[in-house]
Amino acid sequence: MPQAEIGTGRGGRKALWASVAIIALAVAGATAGKFMIAREADRFLVERGGKAGSVEADFFGRIHMRDVTLPFASGGSVRVAAIDGRPTISFLKGGFELQGLELELAMGKLSVPQVSIEEPDFATVANAKSGDQAKEVPLLKRIEGFAAKRVLAPEVTISQAVAGSEQKTVYKDVALEDIGGGRVARYSASGASFGLKLDIPNGEGEPRREEMNGSMGAMNGKDFDAAYLARIYGDKAGPDDKDPKPLYGPVSVKNIVLSHGASNFSYDELRSSGLSIRMPAEPLLETLQKLQVADPDALPPAERQAFFKRALSLADIIGKGDIEMLGLKTQISEKDDDGGSRTIKLDVDKMAFHLEGRTFDGAMHGVSTGEGADYARFSEASITGFSWHPTMEALTKLAALNEEQIDSFPLTTLMPEFGTIRLKGLDIDMPGEAASTSATETVTEEDSSTDSATAPPETTDASPEADPSNEAANPNAELNEEPVDQAAMPSVPERIRFTLDSYEVALTKPRNGIPTDVRIAYQDLSVPLPSDAVDEGSKTLRQLGFDRLVFSSNVELAWDEPNENLVIKDISLSGKDMGSFSFSGIMGGVTTDFFSGDMTAAQMALFGLTAREAKVKIEDKGIMAKGIKLYADENGLTEDSVRGILVMMTTAGLQQFASTQPKLQEAATALSQFITKPGTFTLTVKAKDAAGINALDLVGAAEDPALLLGKIDLGANAQ
């Protein structure tokens, strides 16, 4: 029994010593690991030119850094007040908590009071070295080398100062997910507030500091390339940077509010499917800094040319992008001339814009603006096919010219290609200019007696006041000569009221800035005729049965370059319940001089124009019947009798005229048929000579139209 106790005691002591040894080795290993981790973290900073106030590691492999500073080779630095966390080790997921993060770059400053980084990967950062000095690694490589599963920050502040403007934005609840290779797969924020300060010229041209403030709601986006953004600002295009590359993918921002003094702007949502950017020829930040010139005209010629070329280059970095703005509401308050205030409102259901290179398409839907009962609104306005490519090419050439060469530069080449502009559903009811009116004042007997009672006593003939020729004694003599009935009454503003179904302008295929294909058309322009109209024209139209006028018009021209013809496809005007008039034809001799941009050459080319063919079409849609009825009612006649008199008088006159010019017989007969039974009258004129009728012949025909009859073929019919 004692032996057993002794044996058991010895075994226990052995187990105890073994346990102590294992613990001692573990403590030693942990201490060594702690020392190694701290040293590696410190080396990581030192190799990159950074430093820390203190670097420690605990027994669990967690790193604790304080007052960390890390500079960038391209300028700027990052400072962190505290870093606590652990890198990913084997199967253990890493994570860091940062306090007081401040990133300073030439493009701006980023401040983050607190940020959490989940599953960071610094291995690629550690391997992203340039030569033997890791601290020479540029910002781009650092951005590309960082990876993490998620980055969360309750608040992020971005401050920028560019070209005299200052902007500060504070984002809330920022989340970045799946970060790697300098790209962020998804990003979001619960909201943001921002302030903008910029210099705006006042009425006298002096800069005035203006401040605008606003806020944003929830934001969500995908595929943001932070590394590419850093390249755009800090690098220049290389041999492989010919095509634009995506900067960000789909993005949405809701509930945007902007205020400026007493004025407010708001959007329900702003969204885009993405934006692609082309690398600039020189770093964007460098370009923006060089453009901060107070007076470009004061620069020497060579520097001024370089300035404008640099400014023009900014337009070419945009590759492809679009943006939609939904639910715009604007309220602008301003002082009026009487010292009071007025409020103008503007609402837009949707605005959409699309950029691709140097071309632009845009549209606005559901637009309404007004003040009180005054309003203007339209359902849609759009522009398609707009291109500033011709303008950019011309400006590039212009920037390289000296002052003498600029004087002879064809300025028409600066015109862009406007494409097609459309407007639909226009409705306007606004005050117009004040209509000046006058009224005759009648002096009543009561007024005369009152004036007599209050008049000064009569003077004798000897008094100087009695002499009307004495201007000194009677300074108001000239004023008293004005008759009382010319006194102006207070003016009454006339209102502008009309609606328009659609309006379209197409200016395409420019040649030296001058469109060679033109279409201008509007449909159903409706103007009301007031029942209390006083002008004779409006009164007559109301007597004809019109309470409003509805017109449509079309002008369509195209240049046929191979044949040097101007094809007049259609010039027409029509009125609802009235009728229509249309003209078409071909004009020859339209050479390239008309589109050279040289006014002298264009004026000389006018003498080479020829008239080749023309067609006139008149269609009655009720105006003749209304006119006959009105005349009959005013003169106590029947409509049939008035129509008979009109036909007889017109036919007799036409036949008499046609008897002297037999070639006009067909036209006279057709016109008589049209008047007898209104419908459609068509007259065609074609030059016998394929070259057309020259300008001299047309000038002679102005004196004697019969001179042209031998040079043309006429055709006419009535239906």
C-alpha positions in Angstrom: 0.0 0.0 0.0 2.7 2.5 0.8 4.5 1.4 -2.4 1.4 2.0 -4.4 1.0 5.4 -2.9 4.6 6.2 -3.7 4.1 5.0 -7.3 1.0 7.0 -7.7 2.6 10.0 -6.3 5.5 9.7 -8.7 3.2 9.3 -11.7 1.2 12.3 -10.6 4.3 14.4 -10.3 5.4 13.2 -13.8 2.1 14.2 -15.3 2.2 17.5 -13.5 5.7 18.3 -14.7 4.7 17.2 -18.3 1.7 19.6 -18.1 3.9 22.4 -16.9 6.4 21.7 -19.7 3.7 21.8 -22.3 2.3 25.0 -21.0 5.8 26.5 -20.9 6.4 25.5 -24.5 3.0 26.9 -25.5 3.7 30.2 -23.7 7.1 30.4 -25.3 5.7 29.6 -28.7 2.9 32.2 -28.3 5.4 34.7 -27.1 7.6 34.0 -30.1 4.6 34.1 -32.4 3.5 37.4 -30.8 6.9 38.8 -31.4 7.1 37.6 -35.0 3.6 38.9 -35.9 4.4 42.3 -34.4 7.7 42.4 -36.2 6.2 41.4 -39.5 3.5 44.1 -39.2 6.1 46.7 -38.4 8.3 45.5 -41.4 5.2 45.7 -43.6 4.8 49.4 -42.8 8.5 50.3 -43.0 9.1 48.7 -46.4 6.4 50.9 -47.7 7.7 54.1 -46.1 5.1 54.0 -43.4 5.4 54.2 -39.7 3.4 53.6 -36.5 3.5 55.1 -33.1 3.3 51.5 -31.6 2.8 48.0 -32.9 1.8 45.2 -30.6 0.4 41.7 -30.9 -1.5 39.6 -28.3 -1.5 35.9 -27.6 -4.4 35.3 -30.0 -2.5 36.7 -33.0 -4.3 40.0 -33.0 -2.4 43.1 -34.1 -2.7 46.5 -32.4 -1.3 49.5 -34.2 -1.5 53.1 -33.2 -0.9 56.4 -35.1 -0.2 54.7 -38.5 1.0 56.7 -41.5 1.6 55.4 -45.0 2.7 57.7 -47.8 2.0 57.1 -51.5 4.6 57.4 -54.2 2.3 59.5 -56.4 1.6 62.0 -53.6 -0.8 61.9 -50.7 -0.9 59.6 -47.7 -3.2 57.6 -45.5 -3.3 58.0 -41.7 -5.1 55.7 -39.2 -5.4 56.5 -35.5 -5.9 52.8 -34.5 -5.9 49.4 -36.2 -7.0 46.3 -34.3 -7.4 42.9 -35.9 -5.9 39.8 -37.3 -5.0 38.7 -40.8 -6.4 35.5 -42.3 -4.4 32.6 -40.9 -5.0 29.1 -42.2 -8.6 28.3 -41.5 -9.1 31.3 -39.2 -10.9 34.2 -40.9 -9.3 37.6 -40.4 -10.7 41.0 -39.8 -9.7 44.5 -38.8 -11.3 47.4 -37.1 -9.9 50.9 -38.0 -10.4 54.1 -36.1 -9.8 57.6 -37.5 -8.9 56.7 -41.1 -7.9 59.7 -43.3 -6.9 59.4 -46.9 -5.4 62.4 -48.6 -5.0 62.5 -52.4 -4.5 65.2 -54.9 -8.1 64.7 -56.1 -9.6 65.1 -52.6 -9.7 63.8 -49.0 -11.6 60.9 -47.5 -12.3 60.6 -43.8 -13.8 57.5 -42.0 -14.2 57.6 -38.2 -14.7 53.9 -38.0 -14.5 51.0 -40.5 -14.7 47.2 -40.3 -12.8 45.0 -42.8 -13.9 41.4 -43.1 -11.6 38.7 -44.5 -8.9 41.0 -45.7 -6.1 39.8 -48.0 -2.8 41.7 -48.0 -0.8 39.0 -49.7 -1.2 40.7 -53.1 -0.3 44.0 -51.6 2.8 42.5 -50.1 3.8 41.1 -53.5 3.0 44.3 -55.4 6.5 45.8 -55.5 8.2 47.9 -58.0 11.9 47.0 -58.2 13.7 46.7 -54.9 11.9 49.4 -53.1 8.4 48.5 -52.1 7.7 52.0 -50.9 7.7 53.1 -54.5 4.6 51.1 -55.2 2.1 53.6 -56.7 -1.4 54.1 -55.4 -2.9 52.2 -58.3 -0.9 49.0 -57.3 -2.0 49.4 -53.7 -5.7 49.6 -54.7 -5.4 46.7 -57.1 -3.6 44.6 -54.4 -6.2 44.9 -51.7 -8.9 42.4 -51.3 -11.7 41.8 -48.8 -15.0 40.1 -48.4 -16.7 43.2 -47.0 -15.9 46.7 -45.8 -18.4 48.5 -43.5 -18.4 52.1 -42.3 -21.1 53.9 -40.4 -19.9 57.2 -41.9 -17.6 58.3 -44.8 -16.8 61.9 -45.7 -15.3 62.9 -49.0 -14.1 66.5 -49.6 -13.0 67.9 -52.9 -11.7 71.2 -54.2 -11.5 71.5 -58.0 -11.5 74.5 -60.3 -12.5 76.9 -57.5 -15.4 74.8 -56.3 -15.6 73.0 -52.9 -17.7 69.9 -52.3 -18.2 67.9 -49.2 -20.3 64.7 -49.1 -21.1 62.6 -46.0 -22.3 59.0 -46.6 -24.1 56.9 -44.0 -23.9 53.1 -43.5 -21.5 52.5 -46.3 -21.0 48.8 -47.4 -18.5 47.5 -50.0 -18.6 43.9 -50.9 -16.4 41.4 -52.8 -13.4 43.7 -53.3 -10.5 42.5 -55.4 -8.3 43.6 -58.2 -9.2 47.2 -57.5 -12.9 46.6 -58.2 -15.9 46.6 -55.9 -18.6 44.1 -57.0 -21.4 45.8 -54.9 -21.6 49.0 -52.9 -24.4 50.7 -51.0 -25.2 53.5 -48.5 -28.4 54.2 -46.6 -28.1 57.9 -47.3 -25.9 61.0 -47.7 -25.8 64.7 -47.2 -23.6 67.1 -49.2 -22.7 70.8 -49.6 -21.3 72.6 -52.6 -19.6 76.0 -52.8 -18.8 77.6 -56.1 -18.2 81.0 -57.6 -21.0 82.2 -59.9 -20.7 85.5 -61.8 -23.2 88.1 -60.8 -24.9 90.6 -63.1 -21.7 92.7 -63.4 -19.5 89.7 -64.2 -17.9 89.6 -60.7 -17.7 86.2 -59.0 -20.0 85.6 -56.1 -19.7 82.7 -53.7 -22.8 80.5 -53.7 -23.6 77.6 -51.4 -25.9 74.7 -52.1 -26.9 71.9 -49.7 -28.6 68.6 -50.2 -29.2 65.1 -49.2 -29.7 61.6 -50.8 -31.6 58.5 -49.8 -30.6 54.9 -50.4 -27.8 54.2 -52.9 -26.9 50.9 -54.5 -24.4 50.1 -57.2 -22.4 47.4 -58.9 -19.0 46.9 -60.6 -17.2 50.0 -59.5 -13.5 50.0 -60.8 -11.6 52.1 -58.2 -8.3 51.2 -59.8 -9.3 52.5 -63.2 -10.6 55.8 -61.6 -7.1 56.2 -59.9 -5.5 55.6 -63.4 -7.7 58.2 -65.0 -6.8 60.9 -62.4 -3.1 60.0 -62.0 -1.9 58.3 -65.2 -2.0 58.8 -69.0 -3.2 56.6 -71.8 -0.9 53.8 -72.9 -0.7 51.9 -76.2 -3.5 49.5 -75.1 -5.9 52.3 -74.0 -7.6 53.1 -77.3 -11.1 52.0 -76.3 -13.1 53.2 -73.3 -13.5 50.9 -70.4 -16.3 50.6 -67.8 -15.9 52.8 -64.7 -19.0 51.6 -63.0 -22.1 49.4 -63.7 -25.7 49.9 -62.7 -26.3 52.4 -60.0 -29.4 53.9 -58.3 -29.8 56.8 -55.9 -33.2 57.7 -54.4 -34.7 60.8 -52.9 -32.2 63.5 -53.9 -32.9 66.9 -52.4 -31.0 70.1 -53.2 -31.6 73.6 -51.7 -30.2 77.0 -52.6 -31.5 79.8 -50.6 -35.3 79.8 -50.8 -35.2 77.4 -53.9 -35.5 73.6 -53.7 -34.9 70.8 -56.1 -35.7 67.1 -55.6 -35.6 63.8 -57.5 -37.4 60.7 -56.6 -34.7 58.6 -58.1 -31.6 58.8 -60.2 -30.3 55.7 -62.0 -27.9 54.6 -64.7 -26.9 51.4 -66.4 -23.2 52.4 -66.3 -20.5 54.6 -67.6 -17.3 53.9 -69.6 -14.4 56.2 -69.8 -11.4 56.5 -72.2 -8.0 57.1 -70.7 -6.9 60.7 -71.2 -3.8 61.7 -73.0 -2.5 63.2 -69.8 -3.6 62.6 -66.2 -7.0 64.1 -65.6 -5.9 65.8 -62.4 -3.0 67.4 -64.2 -5.4 68.6 -66.9 -7.8 70.1 -64.4 -5.0 71.9 -62.6 -3.7 73.4 -65.9 -7.1 74.6 -66.8 -7.3 76.8 -63.7 -6.5 80.0 -65.7 -8.2 83.3 -64.8 -8.1 84.8 -68.3 -7.2 82.4 -71.1 -7.3 85.3 -73.6 -4.3 86.9 -71.8 -2.1 83.9 -72.5 0.6 84.0 -75.2 -0.7 82.5 -78.5 1.1 79.2 -78.0 -0.1 78.7 -74.4 -3.6 79.8 -75.4 -3.8 77.2 -78.1 -2.5 74.6 -75.7 -5.2 75.7 -73.2 -8.1 75.2 -75.6 -6.7 71.9 -76.9 -6.5 70.7 -73.3 -10.1 71.8 -72.6 -11.4 70.1 -75.8 -9.7 66.9 -74.8 -12.1 66.5 -71.8 -15.0 65.9 -74.1 -13.4 62.9 -75.7 -12.8 60.9 -72.5 -16.4 59.9 -72.2 -17.2 56.6 -73.9 -20.7 55.5 -73.3 -23.1 56.3 -70.5 -26.7 57.0 -69.6 -28.7 58.5 -66.8 -32.4 58.7 -65.9 -33.8 61.2 -63.4 -37.3 60.4 -62.2 -39.8 62.7 -60.4 -38.1 66.1 -60.5 -39.8 68.8 -58.4 -38.4 72.3 -58.4 -39.6 75.4 -56.5 -37.8 78.6 -57.3 -38.5 81.7 -55.1 -37.3 85.1 -56.1 -38.1 88.8 -55.4 -40.3 90.7 -57.8 -40.1 94.3 -58.9 -42.6 95.4 -56.2 -40.5 94.1 -53.4 -42.7 91.0 -52.9 -41.8 87.4 -53.7 -42.9 85.0 -56.5 -42.6 81.3 -56.7 -42.2 79.3 -59.9 -42.7 75.6 -59.9 -41.3 73.0 -62.3 -42.2 69.3 -62.4 -40.7 66.7 -64.7 -41.9 63.1 -64.6 -38.7 61.7 -66.3 -35.5 62.9 -67.9 -33.3 60.4 -69.8 -29.9 61.1 -71.5 -27.6 58.9 -73.4 -24.0 59.6 -74.4 -21.9 57.6 -76.8 -18.7 59.2 -77.9 -19.6 62.6 -79.5 -23.2 61.8 -79.9 -26.1 62.6 -77.6 -29.7 61.6 -77.2 -32.1 63.0 -74.6 -35.7 63.1 -73.7 -38.0 64.8 -71.1 -41.5 63.5 -70.3 -44.3 65.1 -68.4 -43.0 68.6 -68.0 -45.0 71.3 -66.3 -44.0 74.7 -65.1 -46.0 77.7 -63.9 -46.8 80.3 -61.4 -50.3 80.4 -59.9 -52.8 80.1 -62.7 -50.1 80.6 -65.4 -48.7 77.4 -66.8 -46.7 75.8 -69.7 -46.5 72.1 -70.1 -45.7 69.4 -72.6 -45.9 65.6 -72.6 -42.5 64.9 -74.3 -39.5 66.7 -75.7 -36.6 64.8 -77.2 -33.5 65.2 -79.3 -31.9 62.3 -81.2 -28.8 62.1 -83.3 -27.2 65.2 -81.9 -23.5 65.2 -82.5 -20.7 67.7 -81.6 -18.2 65.8 -83.8 -18.2 68.6 -86.4 -17.8 71.2 -83.7 -14.9 69.4 -82.1 -13.1 69.0 -85.3 -13.6 72.6 -86.2 -12.5 73.8 -82.8 -9.4 71.7 -82.9 -8.4 73.3 -86.2 -9.4 76.8 -84.9 -7.2 76.4 -81.8 -4.2 75.9 -84.0 -4.6 79.1 -86.1 -3.2 82.5 -85.5 -5.3 85.7 -85.5 -4.9 86.4 -89.2 -6.0 82.8 -90.1 -9.0 83.0 -87.7 -10.4 86.0 -89.7 -10.8 83.7 -92.8 -12.0 80.6 -90.9 -15.4 79.3 -92.0 -17.4 79.8 -88.8 -20.3 77.7 -90.0 -18.1 74.6 -89.5 -18.5 75.2 -85.7 -22.1 74.2 -86.0 -22.9 70.7 -84.5 -25.2 68.2 -86.2 -28.5 68.9 -84.5 -30.2 65.7 -85.5 -34.0 65.6 -84.8 -35.8 67.6 -82.2 -39.3 66.7 -81.2 -42.0 68.3 -79.0 -45.3 66.7 -78.2 -48.4 67.8 -76.2 -47.6 71.4 -75.7 -50.1 73.5 -73.7 -49.5 77.1 -72.8 -51.6 79.6 -70.9 -49.4 82.5 -69.9 -49.6 86.3 -69.7 -48.2 88.1 -72.7 -47.0 91.7 -73.2 -49.2 94.4 -71.8 -51.6 95.7 -74.5 -51.5 99.4 -74.5 -55.0 100.9 -74.7 -56.4 104.4 -74.6 -59.8 105.8 -73.7 -61.5 109.2 -74.1 -62.2 111.0 -70.9 -65.4 112.9 -70.7 -65.6 115.9 -68.4 -69.0 116.0 -66.8 -70.9 119.1 -65.7 -70.2 118.2 -62.1 -66.5 117.9 -62.8 -66.6 121.3 -64.5 -68.3 123.0 -61.6 -65.9 121.5 -59.2 -63.0 122.7 -61.2 -64.5 126.2 -61.5 -65.0 126.3 -57.7 -61.5 125.5 -57.0 -59.9 127.5 -59.8 -57.8 130.6 -59.0 -59.4 134.0 -59.7 -59.2 135.4 -63.2 -56.4 137.7 -64.0 -56.6 141.0 -65.9 -55.3 141.4 -69.4 -52.4 143.4 -68.0 -51.1 140.5 -66.0 -48.3 138.4 -67.5 -50.3 135.2 -66.9 -53.0 136.4 -69.3 -50.5 136.3 -72.2 -50.5 132.8 -73.6 -47.3 133.5 -75.4 -45.5 134.0 -72.1 -43.9 130.6 -71.6 -42.2 131.7 -68.4 -45.5 132.6 -66.8 -47.2 129.5 -68.1 -44.7 126.6 -68.1 -47.5 124.0 -68.5 -48.8 125.6 -71.7 -47.5 122.9 -73.9 -48.9 120.2 -71.7 -52.3 121.9 -71.6 -52.5 121.7 -75.3 -52.8 117.9 -75.2 -56.5 116.8 -75.6 -58.0 115.1 -72.7 -59.2 112.2 -74.8 -55.6 110.9 -75.4 -55.0 110.1 -71.8 -53.8 106.5 -71.5 -55.7 104.0 -69.5 -53.9 101.3 -67.4 -52.7 98.6 -69.8 -54.2 95.1 -69.7 -51.9 92.2 -70.3 -53.0 89.9 -73.1 -52.7 86.2 -72.5 -50.9 83.7 -74.7 -53.0 80.6 -75.1 -52.4 77.8 -77.5 -51.9 74.0 -77.7 -49.7 72.1 -80.1 -50.0 68.4 -80.8 -46.4 67.9 -82.1 -43.5 69.9 -83.5 -40.4 68.4 -85.2 -37.2 69.9 -86.5 -34.7 67.6 -88.3 -31.4 69.2 -89.4 -29.2 66.5 -90.6 -26.4 65.6 -93.0 -24.4 68.9 -92.5 -21.9 70.1 -95.0 -19.4 72.5 -93.4 -22.0 73.0 -90.6 -24.9 73.7 -93.0 -27.6 71.1 -92.9 -28.4 69.6 -96.3 -31.5 67.7 -95.2 -34.1 69.8 -93.5 -37.5 69.0 -92.1 -39.6 71.4 -90.0 -43.2 70.4 -89.2 -45.9 71.0 -86.7 -49.3 69.3 -86.2 -52.5 70.8 -84.9 -51.4 74.2 -83.6 -54.6 75.3 -81.9 -55.2 79.0 -81.0 -58.6 80.0 -79.4 -60.5 83.0 -80.8 -61.9 85.0 -77.8 -65.6 85.7 -77.9 -64.9 89.4 -77.1 -62.3 89.9 -79.9 -62.3 93.4 -81.3 -60.1 93.1 -84.3 -61.8 92.5 -87.6 -60.0 89.4 -88.5 -61.0 87.5 -85.4 -64.5 88.8 -85.6 -64.8 87.6 -89.2 -63.4 84.1 -88.3 -66.0 83.8 -85.5 -68.7 84.7 -87.9 -67.5 81.9 -90.1 -68.1 79.5 -87.3 -64.6 79.2 -85.8 -64.0 79.4 -82.1 -60.4 78.4 -82.5 -57.9 78.0 -85.4 -56.1 74.7 -85.9 -53.2 74.7 -88.3 -50.6 72.2 -89.5 -47.5 72.9 -91.5 -44.6 71.0 -93.1 -41.3 72.1 -94.8 -39.1 69.4 -96.2 -36.0 70.1 -98.3 -33.0 67.9 -99.3 -29.9 68.5 -101.3 -29.3 66.1 -104.2 -25.5 66.5 -104.4 -24.8 64.3 -107.5 -27.3 66.2 -109.6 -26.7 69.6 -107.9 -30.4 69.9 -107.2 -32.4 71.2 -104.2 -35.4 68.9 -103.9 -38.3 70.7 -102.3 -40.2 67.7 -101.1 -43.0 69.6 -99.5 -43.9 73.1 -98.3 -47.5 73.0 -97.0 -50.0 74.7 -94.7 -53.4 73.3 -93.7 -56.2 74.5 -91.5 -58.8 72.3 -89.9 -62.2 72.7 -91.5 -60.6 75.2 -93.9 -58.3 73.7 -96.5 -54.7 73.2 -97.4 -51.9 74.5 -99.7 -48.8 72.6 -100.7 -45.9 73.3 -103.0 -43.1 71.0 -104.2 -40.4 71.2 -106.9 -36.8 70.9 -108.0 -34.3 73.7 -108.2 -31.1 73.2 -110.1 -27.6 74.7 -110.0 -27.3 74.2 -106.3 -23.5 73.6 -106.1 -21.2 72.9 -103.2 -20.6 76.7 -103.0 -23.9 77.0 -101.1 -22.5 74.8 -98.4 -18.9 76.1 -98.3 -19.4 78.5 -95.4 -18.1 81.3 -97.7 -20.8 84.0 -97.9 -19.3 85.6 -101.0 -19.2 82.2 -102.8 -22.7 81.5 -101.8 -24.0 84.9 -103.0 -22.2 84.4 -106.4 -23.8 80.9 -106.7 -27.3 82.4 -106.5 -26.9 83.5 -110.2 -26.5 79.9 -111.2 -29.8 78.7 -109.8 -32.4 77.3 -112.2 -36.1 76.4 -111.8 -36.8 72.9 -113.2 -40.2 71.9 -112.0 -42.9 72.9 -109.5 -46.2 71.6 -108.3 -49.0 73.5 -106.5 -51.9 71.8 -104.9 -54.9 73.5 -103.3 -57.5 71.5 -101.3 -60.8 72.9 -100.0 -62.1 71.4 -96.7 -65.0 73.7 -96.0 -63.7 77.3 -96.0 -65.4 78.2 -99.3 -68.8 76.9 -98.2 -68.4 78.8 -94.9 -67.5 82.0 -96.8 -70.4 81.7 -99.1 -72.8 81.1 -96.2 -71.5 84.2 -94.4 -71.8 86.4 -97.5 -75.3 85.1 -98.1 -76.5 85.8 -94.6 -75.0 89.3 -94.5 -76.6 90.2 -97.8 -80.0 88.4 -97.6 -79.2 86.0 -100.4 -79.4 82.2 -100.7 -76.2 80.2 -100.7 -76.9 78.8 -104.2 -77.3 82.3 -105.7 -74.0 83.5 -104.2 -72.2 80.4 -105.4 -73.7 80.9 -108.9 -72.5 84.6 -109.0 -69.0 83.6 -107.9 -68.7 80.8 -110.5 -70.0 83.1 -113.3 -67.6 86.0 -112.4 -64.6 83.7 -112.0 -65.2 81.7 -115.1 -65.7 84.7 -117.2 -62.5 86.3 -116.0 -60.5 83.1 -116.5 -61.8 82.5 -120.0 -61.0 86.0 -121.1 -57.5 85.7 -119.8 -57.1 82.2 -121.4 -58.3 83.5 -124.8 -55.1 85.6 -125.1 -52.9 82.7 -123.9 -54.2 79.4 -125.3 -51.6 77.5 -123.2 -53.5 78.6 -120.1 -56.8 77.1 -121.3 -56.3 73.8 -119.4 -55.4 75.5 -116.2 -58.3 78.0 -116.5 -60.8 75.1 -117.1 -59.5 73.1 -114.1 -59.7 76.2 -111.9 -63.2 76.9 -113.0 -64.2 73.3 -112.1 -62.6 73.7 -108.7 -64.6 76.8 -107.9 -67.8 75.3 -109.2 -67.3 72.2 -107.1 -64.6 72.7 -104.5 -62.3 69.8 -104.0 -58.7 69.6 -105.1 -56.9 71.7 -107.7 -53.4 70.7 -108.9 -51.1 72.8 -111.1 -47.8 71.4 -112.4 -45.1 73.4 -114.2 -42.0 71.9 -115.8 -39.2 73.5 -117.7 -38.8 72.3 -121.3 -35.0 72.6 -121.0 -33.5 69.9 -118.8 -31.2 72.5 -117.3 -34.2 74.5 -116.1 -35.0 78.2 -116.4 -32.2 80.5 -115.4 -32.2 83.5 -113.0 -32.3 86.1 -115.8 -35.4 84.5 -117.3 -37.1 84.5 -113.9 -36.3 88.2 -113.4 -37.8 89.0 -116.8 -40.9 87.0 -116.0 -41.5 89.2 -113.0 -42.3 92.0 -115.5 -44.1 89.9 -118.0 -45.1 86.3 -116.9 -46.1 85.5 -120.5 -42.5 85.3 -121.5 -42.2 82.0 -119.6 -45.0 80.3 -121.4 -42.9 79.2 -124.3 -40.3 77.6 -122.0 -42.6 75.5 -119.8 -45.1 72.8 -119.9 -48.3 73.3 -117.9 -50.7 70.7 -116.5 -53.7 71.2 -114.3 -56.7 69.2 -113.1 -59.5 69.5 -110.6 -61.1 66.7 -108.6 
